[in-house]
């Protein structure tokens, strides 16, 4: 019979790879093995089940946890119960997260969740403050989330923000997260995508060239095959190739309508076409953009034409 620590490690590994069903099963097994922290592991199992969109399984796990001693008031269980309610509010979740003690074994996870909640409300500074002292720990999640918050702040252009500095920091932290996940064969694709997005938003061809280095496999780049095959990474690489004037875009990114429109806008720009025709192409790209970063590229094209007046 495997030991409890093996079950914990298996659950953590599965969750880090996004295998929420396996994580829920491992955490539930740990809880059923007994011990004083059974409620905590049932809460972790419920959170993993919610990540797999298995609300019924999460509900059964929460019910089991509530029936145990101290279950009703366990802070992490309260968080899981809030998230299990499809009509929960951000305020309810925020209150539940704040109630988790700072010395809880799940304090890092909770702070990451609080930072994510801040980010969802555009509160980048507050989110970054939650993660500030966690970035230096040998963990990937705080570094990656910090990179995402910095990238979002740079894209939104908040007053008083040094956009170039935010993009450089975002790229550096994303690459740190990439290397930390690579060290244990973890899922590094998202980190590469964030680093590439930050590089792409840097002015000049140097940023686009760096995207190709980050997002393509050797000998031309440094990406692992699984990273280069990721849809988000391929989309940013395709955008970089468009900006560099390359015609071989490789596999189509996730938003082909966006790429086609942006390609047309860049082609018309290089050919010296009338600004009103170029603006039409960029507006089509903006309408088809699948992310804030892609929208930023289309808006950059419109800004170069002084055609932002009718864009919200």
C-alpha positions in Angstrom: 0.0 0.0 0.0 1.5 3.4 -0.9 2.3 5.8 1.8 0.4 9.0 2.5 3.3 11.2 1.5 3.4 9.4 -1.8 -0.2 10.1 -2.3 0.3 13.7 -1.5 3.2 14.0 -3.9 1.2 12.2 -6.6 -1.7 14.7 -6.1 0.5 17.7 -6.2 2.3 16.5 -9.4 -1.0 15.7 -11.1 -2.5 19.0 -10.2 0.6 20.9 -11.4 0.2 19.1 -14.8 -3.5 20.1 -15.0 -4.7 16.5 -14.4 -7.4 17.5 -11.9 -9.2 14.2 -11.9 -6.1 12.3 -10.9 -5.3 15.0 -8.3 -8.7 14.8 -6.8 -8.4 11.0 -6.5 -5.0 11.2 -4.9 -6.0 13.8 -2.3 -9.2 11.9 -1.5 -7.2 8.8 -0.9 -4.8 10.6 1.4 -7.8 11.9 3.4 -9.4 8.5 3.7 -6.1 7.1 5.0 -6.8 9.0 8.2 -4.9 11.6 10.1 -5.7 15.0 11.7 -5.6 16.8 8.4 -8.2 14.7 6.6 -10.5 17.7 6.2 -7.8 19.7 4.5 -7.1 16.9 2.0 -10.8 16.5 1.2 -11.0 20.3 0.6 -8.0 20.0 -1.7 -9.7 17.1 -3.5 -12.9 19.1 -3.9 -10.9 22.0 -5.3 -9.3 19.7 -7.8 -12.7 18.2 -8.8 -14.0 21.7 -9.4 -11.0 22.3 -11.6 -12.1 19.3 -13.6 -15.6 20.7 -13.7 -16.9 17.7 -11.7 -19.3 19.6 -9.5 -21.1 16.4 -8.3 -17.8 14.9 -7.2 -16.8 18.1 -5.4 -20.1 18.2 -3.7 -19.7 14.7 -2.3 -16.2 15.4 -1.1 -17.4 18.6 0.6 -20.2 16.7 2.3 -17.8 14.1 3.6 -15.5 16.8 4.9 -18.4 18.7 6.7 -19.2 15.4 8.5 -15.8 15.3 10.0 -14.7 17.0 13.2 -13.9 20.6 12.6 -15.0 20.3 9.0 -17.6 23.1 9.0 -15.1 25.7 10.1 -12.0 24.6 8.3 -10.7 27.7 6.3 -9.8 25.9 3.1 -13.1 24.0 3.2 -14.9 27.3 3.4 -13.0 28.4 0.3 -13.9 25.3 -1.6 -17.6 25.6 -0.6 -17.7 29.2 -1.9 -16.1 28.1 -5.2 -18.6 25.2 -5.4 -21.5 27.7 -5.4 -22.0 28.7 -9.0 -23.5 32.0 -7.9 -20.8 33.0 -5.5 -19.6 36.5 -5.6 -16.0 37.9 -5.7 -16.6 39.4 -2.3 -17.5 36.1 -0.8 -14.5 34.4 -2.3 -12.2 37.3 -1.1 -13.5 37.0 2.4 -13.0 33.3 2.5 -9.4 33.6 1.2 -8.5 36.3 3.7 -9.8 34.1 6.5 -7.2 31.4 5.8 -4.4 31.8 8.5 -1.0 33.0 7.3 0.7 30.0 8.9 -1.6 27.5 7.0 0.1 24.9 4.9 -2.0 26.2 2.0 -1.0 29.9 2.6 1.0 30.1 -0.7 -1.8 28.6 -2.7 -4.3 31.0 -1.1 -2.1 34.0 -1.7 -1.9 33.0 -5.4 -5.7 32.7 -5.5 -6.0 36.1 -3.9 -3.6 37.5 -6.5 -5.6 35.9 -9.3 -8.8 37.5 -7.9 -7.1 40.9 -7.8 -6.0 40.4 -11.4 -9.5 39.5 -12.6 -10.6 42.9 -11.3 -7.7 44.8 -12.9 -6.1 45.4 -9.5 -2.6 44.6 -10.7 -0.7 46.4 -7.9 -2.6 44.5 -5.2 -2.1 41.2 -7.0 1.6 41.8 -7.4 1.9 42.7 -3.7 0.4 39.3 -2.7 3.2 37.6 -4.7 6.2 39.9 -4.1 8.0 37.8 -1.5 6.9 34.4 -3.1 8.8 35.0 -6.4 12.2 34.2 -4.9 11.0 30.9 -3.6 11.6 27.8 -5.8 8.0 27.9 -7.1 6.8 28.4 -10.6 3.2 29.6 -10.0 3.9 32.9 -8.2 6.5 33.8 -10.8 4.2 33.0 -13.7 1.2 34.8 -12.2 3.4 37.9 -11.5 4.5 37.8 -15.1 0.9 37.7 -16.3 -0.1 40.6 -14.0 2.8 42.7 -15.3 2.0 41.9 -18.9 -1.7 42.8 -18.3 -0.7 46.1 -16.6 1.6 46.9 -19.5 -1.1 46.2 -22.1 -3.7 48.3 -20.3 -1.3 51.2 -20.0 -2.1 52.2 -16.5 -1.1 55.8 -15.6 2.4 56.2 -14.2 3.5 52.7 -15.2 6.8 52.1 -17.0 5.5 49.9 -19.8 9.0 48.8 -21.0 10.0 47.9 -17.5 6.8 45.9 -16.9 7.4 44.0 -20.2 11.0 43.2 -19.3 10.1 42.0 -15.8 7.2 40.0 -17.2 9.5 38.3 -19.7 12.1 37.6 -17.0 9.7 36.1 -14.5 7.9 34.0 -17.2 11.3 32.5 -18.2 12.1 31.9 -14.5 8.8 30.0 -14.2 9.6 28.1 -17.5 12.9 27.0 -16.1 11.5 26.0 -12.8 8.8 23.8 -14.5 11.3 22.4 -16.9 13.4 21.2 -14.0 10.8 18.6 -13.1 9.3 18.1 -16.6 6.3 20.3 -15.7 4.0 22.1 -18.0 6.2 25.0 -19.2 4.1 25.9 -22.3 2.1 28.7 -20.6 5.3 30.4 -19.3 6.8 30.4 -22.8 3.7 31.9 -24.2 3.7 34.7 -21.6 7.4 35.4 -22.2 6.9 35.5 -25.9 3.9 37.8 -25.6 6.0 40.2 -23.5 8.8 40.1 -26.1 6.4 40.7 -28.9 5.0 43.9 -27.3 8.5 45.3 -27.1 9.1 47.9 -29.7 11.2 47.1 -32.8 12.1 44.0 -34.7 14.3 42.7 -31.9 11.3 41.7 -29.8 9.7 39.8 -32.7 13.1 38.1 -33.3 13.2 37.1 -29.7 9.8 35.5 -29.9 11.1 33.2 -32.7 14.0 32.2 -30.4 11.7 31.5 -27.5 9.0 29.7 -29.4 10.8 27.6 -32.0 12.8 24.4 -31.5 16.6 24.1 -32.0 18.7 24.9 -33.9 16.8 28.1 -34.7 15.3 28.5 -31.2 15.4 27.1 -27.6 11.8 25.8 -27.1 11.1 22.3 -26.2 8.9 20.5 -28.8 5.9 20.5 -26.5 6.3 24.2 -26.0 6.6 25.0 -29.7 3.5 22.9 -30.4 1.4 24.8 -27.9 -1.5 26.8 -29.5 -0.7 30.0 -27.6 3.0 29.8 -28.4 2.3 29.1 -32.1 -0.1 32.1 -32.2 2.6 34.5 -30.9 5.2 33.1 -33.2 2.9 33.6 -36.1 2.3 37.2 -35.1 6.1 37.7 -34.8 6.6 36.3 -38.3 4.0 38.7 -39.6 5.7 41.7 -38.0 9.0 40.6 -39.5 7.5 40.2 -43.0 7.9 36.4 -43.2 5.5 34.5 -45.2 6.1 31.0 -43.8 3.9 31.1 -40.7 3.9 27.4 -40.0 0.7 25.9 -38.4 -2.2 28.3 -38.1 -2.6 29.9 -34.7 -5.8 29.5 -32.7 -7.5 32.6 -34.3 -7.0 32.3 -38.1 -9.3 35.2 -38.9 -7.3 37.5 -36.6 -4.0 36.4 -38.3 -5.4 36.8 -41.7 -6.6 40.3 -41.0 -3.3 41.4 -39.2 -1.3 39.9 -42.1 -3.4 42.0 -44.6 -2.9 45.1 -42.5 0.9 44.6 -42.4 1.0 43.9 -46.1 -1.0 47.0 -46.9 1.2 49.1 -44.6 4.4 47.9 -46.3 2.9 48.5 -49.7 2.1 52.1 -48.8 -1.7 51.7 -49.3 -4.1 54.4 -48.3 -4.6 54.7 -44.5 -8.3 54.1 -44.6 -7.9 50.7 -46.3 -5.1 49.7 -43.9 -7.3 50.8 -40.9 -10.1 48.5 -42.1 -7.8 45.5 -42.0 -6.6 46.4 -38.5 -10.1 46.8 -37.3 -11.0 43.4 -38.6 -8.0 42.0 -36.6 -9.1 43.8 -33.5 -12.7 42.4 -33.8 -11.2 38.8 -34.2 -8.6 39.1 -31.5 -8.7 36.2 -29.0 -6.6 37.9 -26.3 -5.6 41.2 -24.8 -2.1 40.8 -26.3 -3.5 40.2 -29.8 -5.8 43.2 -29.4 -2.8 45.3 -28.4 -1.1 44.4 -31.7 -4.1 45.5 -33.8 -4.5 48.7 -31.7 -0.8 49.4 -32.3 -1.4 49.2 -36.0 -4.3 51.6 -35.7 -2.3 54.0 -33.5 0.4 54.1 -36.2 -2.4 55.4 -38.6 -3.8 57.8 -36.0 -7.1 55.8 -36.4 -8.0 55.1 -32.8 -10.8 57.6 -32.5 -13.6 55.2 -33.1 -12.1 52.3 -31.1 -13.3 51.7 -27.5 
